[in-house]
């Protein structure tokens, strides 16, 4: 059970991220005016604008990875502290991901040619997806956590030819061959 203090700190971080994103000029919701639960396509103009899309799975994986890394490097920390650090990292990523520099990098280095950044509602949903992954990692045995991460990486890979692994790879070390395969 999370303490009130940790819950309040988490809420403040989430609201701060939303405020920063709004101050950066991010749209609160899709410019189409709709709020949908799911967007199926990778190249849809509504991707990263609704509550969830194929990239939501990568944020669940973030939660599993943050839990594992923080468990390894700070095993003596209370789980609440590790959770708040993971939440801070995810919120910081959501802000960074929506800067013009990173949006341009996605457009030039990855398969996300028409990417324009996330709506605020999508960014907040991504943060909640990370929380879901972190909490699941806390409860699941190691073998189940590994199985879930593999599943969450393999399904998008097979369906949209993209996942967290390829996203990071293409952001850091773009490959024309991989970009061509993803566009295939």
HELIX and SHEET records of a PDB file:
HELIX    1   1 UNK A    4  UNK A   23  1                                  20    
HELIX    2   2 UNK A   56  UNK A   73  1                                  18    
HELIX    3   3 UNK A   79  UNK A   97  1                                  19    
HELIX    4   4 UNK A  100  UNK A  109  1                                  10    
HELIX    5   5 UNK A  120  UNK A  139  1                                  20    
HELIX    6   6 UNK A  142  UNK A  160  1                                  19    
HELIX    7   7 UNK A  164  UNK A  172  1                                   9    
HELIX    8   8 UNK A  176  UNK A  183  1                                   8    
SHEET    1   A 2 UNK A  38  UNK A  39  0                                        
SHEET    2   A 2 UNK A  52  UNK A  53  1                                        
END                                                                             
